[in-house]
Amino acid sequence: MSASYTKLDNLVVIIDRNTLQITGRTESVMAQEPLATRFEAFGYAVRTVDGNDIAALMDVFAQAPFAVGKPSLIIARTTKGKGVSFIEDAVDWHHHVPTSAELAIALDELDQPNNGYRIAMQPLQLGSPNQQVFSDTLLELAEQSRNLLVVTSDSRGSGRLVAFGKRLPDQIIEVGIAEQNLVGVAAGLASAGKCVYAVSPACFLTARSLEQIKNDVAYSDHPSN
């Protein structure tokens, strides 16, 4: 809002719109469209381009600023993993590391030289990961009480909540990549008497939503886990 208010027409924002996140398609998790219309409402001059077409990107870059007195915004519609058959537009590859064999295939499909790259994967033998212990315990508790709800911000992978979602789909709420909203929803459910667990990577949850934690949970006395 401040960019359009101050008529910052030397600002160019680029959105990589690949429509994927860990949980699935953004439109089925937390819809974002019509994206262009929403940014235009905030005073941006918007252009949409094929983000996998370098020539098209260079052309639209050359057109900036798109309007005098307005910040410019480019929605680059891309295909994640473009050019690699087993990665292209595949949700499972959002949070996945290729093996050395898969890397070799990918480089070949991209016509890139393979200079002996290897990916060393040596898992540490330290017992069950903390996330797995947490999710197993959470599932056990939830199966005993339908009053227990989990709210997550596209963290089923990192929070090991895939099994929970399959077993108890009515007891998990997905808010998308929006940690502030995660805390607000959790606090609201807690105020209605639910036992709520808000699950998100610590670095995102603490860095993005301290204001909501202070106001919605602490000041309002709506305890969430």
MARKOLZA-476685 format. One record per residue (C-alpha): x, y, z negated; residue in three letters. Coordinates in nm, 4 decimals. Layout:
<rs>
+----------+----------+----------+------+
:        X :        Y :        Z : resn :
+----------+----------+----------+------+
:        X :        Y :        Z :  Ala :
...
+----------+----------+----------+------+
</rs>
This chain:
<rs>
+----------+----------+----------+------+
:        X :        Y :        Z : resn :
+----------+----------+----------+------+
:   0.0000 :   0.0000 :   0.0000 :  Met :
:   0.2797 :   0.2422 :  -0.0843 :  Ser :
:   0.4459 :   0.1832 :   0.2554 :  Ala :
:   0.1375 :   0.2967 :   0.4460 :  Ser :
:   0.0645 :   0.5777 :   0.1983 :  Tyr :
:   0.4138 :   0.7225 :   0.2475 :  Thr :
:   0.3904 :   0.6670 :   0.6269 :  Lys :
:   0.7043 :   0.4508 :   0.6229 :  Leu :
:   0.7152 :   0.3773 :   0.9954 :  Asp :
:   1.0813 :   0.2689 :   0.9858 :  Asn :
:   0.9794 :  -0.0403 :   0.7845 :  Leu :
:   0.9318 :  -0.3684 :   0.9758 :  Val :
:   0.7924 :  -0.6689 :   0.7870 :  Val :
:   0.8151 :  -1.0191 :   0.9385 :  Ile :
:   0.5889 :  -1.3008 :   0.8206 :  Ile :
:   0.6878 :  -1.6575 :   0.9098 :  Asp :
:   0.3383 :  -1.8013 :   0.9582 :  Arg :
:   0.3951 :  -2.1779 :   0.9867 :  Asn :
:   0.0682 :  -2.2684 :   0.8042 :  Thr :
:   0.2377 :  -2.5301 :   0.5832 :  Leu :
:   0.3118 :  -2.5608 :   0.2139 :  Gln :
:   0.3976 :  -2.8571 :  -0.0097 :  Ile :
:   0.0375 :  -2.9578 :  -0.0734 :  Thr :
:  -0.0753 :  -2.9330 :   0.2896 :  Gly :
:  -0.2182 :  -2.6737 :   0.5281 :  Arg :
:  -0.2455 :  -2.3279 :   0.3778 :  Thr :
:  -0.5967 :  -2.2895 :   0.5144 :  Glu :
:  -0.7185 :  -2.5966 :   0.3249 :  Ser :
:  -0.5332 :  -2.5070 :   0.0031 :  Val :
:  -0.5813 :  -2.1282 :  -0.0175 :  Met :
:  -0.6983 :  -1.9689 :   0.3071 :  Ala :
:  -0.4976 :  -1.6692 :   0.4334 :  Gln :
:  -0.6703 :  -1.5879 :   0.7593 :  Glu :
:  -0.7549 :  -1.3468 :   0.9114 :  Pro :
:  -0.4030 :  -1.2401 :   0.8163 :  Leu :
:  -0.3683 :  -0.9598 :   1.0714 :  Ala :
:  -0.6965 :  -0.7990 :   0.9677 :  Thr :
:  -0.5990 :  -0.8085 :   0.6027 :  Arg :
:  -0.2682 :  -0.6292 :   0.6591 :  Phe :
:  -0.4328 :  -0.3777 :   0.8927 :  Glu :
:  -0.6669 :  -0.2950 :   0.6045 :  Ala :
:  -0.3582 :  -0.1990 :   0.4023 :  Phe :
:  -0.2464 :   0.0395 :   0.6749 :  Gly :
:   0.0013 :  -0.1724 :   0.8713 :  Tyr :
:   0.0334 :  -0.1764 :   1.2501 :  Ala :
:   0.0326 :  -0.5471 :   1.3303 :  Val :
:   0.1620 :  -0.7574 :   1.6184 :  Arg :
:   0.1391 :  -1.1371 :   1.6492 :  Thr :
:   0.4037 :  -1.3340 :   1.8376 :  Val :
:   0.5238 :  -1.6892 :   1.9023 :  Asp :
:   0.7963 :  -1.7093 :   1.6392 :  Gly :
:   0.9689 :  -1.9988 :   1.8165 :  Asn :
:   1.0136 :  -1.7927 :   2.1345 :  Asp :
:   1.3345 :  -1.5905 :   2.0916 :  Ile :
:   1.2687 :  -1.3755 :   2.3998 :  Ala :
:   0.9200 :  -1.2892 :   2.2737 :  Ala :
:   1.0626 :  -1.1997 :   1.9333 :  Leu :
:   1.3272 :  -0.9712 :   2.0831 :  Met :
:   1.0595 :  -0.8033 :   2.2933 :  Asp :
:   0.8340 :  -0.7294 :   1.9969 :  Val :
:   1.1313 :  -0.6094 :   1.7878 :  Phe :
:   1.2086 :  -0.3570 :   2.0622 :  Ala :
:   0.8526 :  -0.2196 :   2.0391 :  Gln :
:   0.8841 :  -0.1201 :   1.6735 :  Ala :
:   0.7612 :   0.1071 :   1.5291 :  Pro :
:   0.4216 :   0.0064 :   1.6631 :  Phe :
:   0.2479 :   0.3242 :   1.5499 :  Ala :
:   0.3642 :   0.6647 :   1.4304 :  Val :
:   0.3244 :   0.7024 :   1.0566 :  Gly :
:   0.2518 :   0.3340 :   0.9919 :  Lys :
:   0.4748 :   0.0498 :   0.8746 :  Pro :
:   0.5059 :  -0.2327 :   1.1296 :  Ser :
:   0.4272 :  -0.5959 :   1.0569 :  Leu :
:   0.5059 :  -0.8947 :   1.2794 :  Ile :
:   0.3218 :  -1.2216 :   1.2285 :  Ile :
:   0.5567 :  -1.4814 :   1.3755 :  Ala :
:   0.3510 :  -1.7963 :   1.4277 :  Arg :
:   0.6059 :  -2.0749 :   1.4058 :  Thr :
:   0.6126 :  -2.4528 :   1.4084 :  Thr :
:   0.8154 :  -2.5852 :   1.1185 :  Lys :
:   1.0944 :  -2.8175 :   1.2279 :  Gly :
:   1.0472 :  -2.7180 :   1.5928 :  Lys :
:   1.2382 :  -2.9436 :   1.8298 :  Gly :
:   1.2863 :  -3.2406 :   1.5979 :  Val :
:   1.0231 :  -3.5041 :   1.6700 :  Ser :
:   0.9917 :  -3.6550 :   1.3220 :  Phe :
:   1.0078 :  -3.3216 :   1.1353 :  Ile :
:   0.8035 :  -3.0929 :   1.3604 :  Glu :
:   0.4863 :  -2.9650 :   1.1910 :  Asp :
:   0.5052 :  -3.2423 :   0.9293 :  Ala :
:   0.3897 :  -3.1594 :   0.5760 :  Val :
:   0.6084 :  -3.4311 :   0.4213 :  Asp :
:   0.9228 :  -3.2520 :   0.5410 :  Trp :
:   0.8512 :  -2.9317 :   0.3491 :  His :
:   1.0376 :  -3.0723 :   0.0497 :  His :
:   1.2583 :  -3.3437 :   0.1958 :  His :
:   1.6312 :  -3.3959 :   0.2575 :  Val :
:   1.7332 :  -3.5932 :   0.5689 :  Pro :
:   1.9606 :  -3.8913 :   0.5507 :  Thr :
:   2.2832 :  -3.8900 :   0.7504 :  Ser :
:   2.1132 :  -4.1064 :   1.0154 :  Ala :
:   1.8150 :  -3.8712 :   1.0384 :  Glu :
:   2.0495 :  -3.5737 :   1.0638 :  Leu :
:   2.2296 :  -3.7356 :   1.3551 :  Ala :
:   1.8988 :  -3.7923 :   1.5377 :  Ile :
:   1.7901 :  -3.4345 :   1.4715 :  Ala :
:   2.1146 :  -3.2874 :   1.6036 :  Leu :
:   2.0855 :  -3.5030 :   1.9139 :  Asp :
:   1.7270 :  -3.3898 :   1.9799 :  Glu :
:   1.8362 :  -3.0281 :   1.9373 :  Leu :
:   2.1309 :  -3.0816 :   2.1754 :  Asp :
:   2.3688 :  -2.9808 :   1.8999 :  Gln :
:   2.7109 :  -3.1410 :   1.8454 :  Pro :
:   2.7465 :  -3.3841 :   1.5604 :  Asn :
:   3.0754 :  -3.2921 :   1.3995 :  Asn :
:   3.0749 :  -3.5818 :   1.1586 :  Gly :
:   2.8226 :  -3.4279 :   0.9221 :  Tyr :
:   2.7194 :  -3.6605 :   0.6428 :  Arg :
:   2.4711 :  -3.6111 :   0.3636 :  Ile :
:   2.5893 :  -3.7786 :   0.0463 :  Ala :
:   2.2995 :  -3.8792 :  -0.1753 :  Met :
:   2.4098 :  -4.0311 :  -0.5035 :  Gln :
:   2.1198 :  -4.0361 :  -0.7508 :  Pro :
:   2.2173 :  -4.0028 :  -1.1139 :  Leu :
:   2.1158 :  -4.2896 :  -1.3394 :  Gln :
:   1.9793 :  -4.0964 :  -1.6350 :  Leu :
:   1.6495 :  -4.2724 :  -1.6995 :  Gly :
:   1.3111 :  -4.1278 :  -1.6008 :  Ser :
:   1.3110 :  -3.7619 :  -1.4888 :  Pro :
:   1.1425 :  -3.5167 :  -1.7249 :  Asn :
:   0.8795 :  -3.4327 :  -1.4628 :  Gln :
:   0.7814 :  -3.7981 :  -1.4281 :  Gln :
:   0.7482 :  -3.8487 :  -1.8018 :  Val :
:   0.5414 :  -3.5312 :  -1.8244 :  Phe :
:   0.3087 :  -3.6230 :  -1.5362 :  Ser :
:   0.2631 :  -3.9821 :  -1.6589 :  Asp :
:   0.1689 :  -3.8552 :  -2.0041 :  Thr :
:  -0.0611 :  -3.5915 :  -1.8576 :  Leu :
:  -0.2397 :  -3.8527 :  -1.6464 :  Leu :
:  -0.2812 :  -4.0807 :  -1.9486 :  Glu :
:  -0.4345 :  -3.7976 :  -2.1529 :  Leu :
:  -0.6592 :  -3.6849 :  -1.8672 :  Ala :
:  -0.7971 :  -4.0338 :  -1.8201 :  Glu :
:  -0.9081 :  -4.0216 :  -2.1826 :  Gln :
:  -1.0736 :  -3.6811 :  -2.1570 :  Ser :
:  -1.2571 :  -3.5199 :  -1.8644 :  Arg :
:  -1.2202 :  -3.1904 :  -2.0512 :  Asn :
:  -0.8498 :  -3.1842 :  -1.9588 :  Leu :
:  -0.7782 :  -2.9927 :  -1.6391 :  Leu :
:  -0.4560 :  -2.9241 :  -1.4508 :  Val :
:  -0.4095 :  -2.6018 :  -1.2542 :  Val :
:  -0.1137 :  -2.5959 :  -1.0165 :  Thr :
:   0.0441 :  -2.3549 :  -0.7694 :  Ser :
:   0.1406 :  -2.5858 :  -0.4821 :  Asp :
:   0.3537 :  -2.7847 :  -0.7261 :  Ser :
:   0.2259 :  -3.1407 :  -0.6836 :  Arg :
:   0.5673 :  -3.2439 :  -0.5506 :  Gly :
:   0.7975 :  -3.0731 :  -0.7999 :  Ser :
:   0.5529 :  -3.1396 :  -1.0848 :  Gly :
:   0.5094 :  -3.5067 :  -0.9867 :  Arg :
:   0.1319 :  -3.4584 :  -0.9689 :  Leu :
:   0.0591 :  -3.6532 :  -0.6498 :  Val :
:  -0.0606 :  -3.9611 :  -0.8399 :  Ala :
:  -0.2664 :  -3.7420 :  -1.0744 :  Phe :
:  -0.4386 :  -3.5750 :  -0.7786 :  Gly :
:  -0.5242 :  -3.9068 :  -0.6173 :  Lys :
:  -0.6487 :  -4.0675 :  -0.9390 :  Arg :
:  -0.8368 :  -3.7679 :  -1.0830 :  Leu :
:  -0.9113 :  -3.5240 :  -0.7972 :  Pro :
:  -1.1889 :  -3.3530 :  -0.9954 :  Asp :
:  -0.9498 :  -3.2634 :  -1.2762 :  Gln :
:  -0.6847 :  -3.0818 :  -1.0749 :  Ile :
:  -0.7232 :  -2.7314 :  -0.9310 :  Ile :
:  -0.4899 :  -2.6035 :  -0.6589 :  Glu :
:  -0.4518 :  -2.2248 :  -0.6306 :  Val :
:  -0.1761 :  -2.2181 :  -0.3675 :  Gly :
:   0.1494 :  -2.0265 :  -0.4016 :  Ile :
:   0.0071 :  -1.7685 :  -0.6417 :  Ala :
:   0.1452 :  -1.7982 :  -0.9934 :  Glu :
:  -0.0356 :  -1.4872 :  -1.1216 :  Gln :
:  -0.3649 :  -1.6388 :  -1.0114 :  Asn :
:  -0.2612 :  -1.9696 :  -1.1681 :  Leu :
:  -0.2353 :  -1.8088 :  -1.5126 :  Val :
:  -0.5607 :  -1.6162 :  -1.4707 :  Gly :
:  -0.7549 :  -1.9274 :  -1.3663 :  Val :
:  -0.6030 :  -2.1328 :  -1.6504 :  Ala :
:  -0.6912 :  -1.8657 :  -1.9076 :  Ala :
:  -1.0461 :  -1.8432 :  -1.7728 :  Gly :
:  -1.0952 :  -2.2186 :  -1.7995 :  Leu :
:  -0.9492 :  -2.2147 :  -2.1507 :  Ala :
:  -1.1999 :  -1.9452 :  -2.2499 :  Ser :
:  -1.4754 :  -2.1862 :  -2.1375 :  Ala :
:  -1.3458 :  -2.4523 :  -2.3755 :  Gly :
:  -1.1351 :  -2.6583 :  -2.1364 :  Lys :
:  -0.7983 :  -2.8085 :  -2.2290 :  Cys :
:  -0.5840 :  -2.6611 :  -1.9532 :  Val :
:  -0.2318 :  -2.7355 :  -1.8343 :  Tyr :
:  -0.0817 :  -2.4816 :  -1.5931 :  Ala :
:   0.1890 :  -2.6562 :  -1.3902 :  Val :
:   0.4450 :  -2.4646 :  -1.1835 :  Ser :
:   0.8261 :  -2.4489 :  -1.1526 :  Pro :
:   0.9558 :  -2.2447 :  -1.4466 :  Ala :
:   1.1519 :  -1.9972 :  -1.2352 :  Cys :
:   0.8392 :  -1.8968 :  -1.0394 :  Phe :
:   0.5931 :  -1.9056 :  -1.3266 :  Leu :
:   0.7991 :  -1.6882 :  -1.5612 :  Thr :
:   0.9364 :  -1.4481 :  -1.3024 :  Ala :
:   0.6068 :  -1.3745 :  -1.1280 :  Arg :
:   0.3344 :  -1.3893 :  -1.3894 :  Ser :
:   0.4557 :  -1.2453 :  -1.7217 :  Leu :
:   0.1903 :  -0.9713 :  -1.7079 :  Glu :
:  -0.0874 :  -1.2289 :  -1.6721 :  Gln :
:   0.0632 :  -1.4435 :  -1.9499 :  Ile :
:   0.0681 :  -1.1385 :  -2.1784 :  Lys :
:  -0.2835 :  -1.0124 :  -2.1012 :  Asn :
:  -0.4861 :  -1.3204 :  -2.0017 :  Asp :
:  -0.3343 :  -1.5747 :  -2.2392 :  Val :
:  -0.1694 :  -1.3962 :  -2.5345 :  Ala :
:  -0.3749 :  -1.0787 :  -2.5856 :  Tyr :
:  -0.7046 :  -1.2485 :  -2.4974 :  Ser :
:  -0.6227 :  -1.5510 :  -2.7153 :  Asp :
:  -0.7021 :  -1.8047 :  -2.4436 :  His :
:  -0.4470 :  -2.0786 :  -2.5173 :  Pro :
:  -0.3223 :  -2.2658 :  -2.2122 :  Ser :
:  -0.0494 :  -2.5259 :  -2.1997 :  Asn :
+----------+----------+----------+------+
</rs>
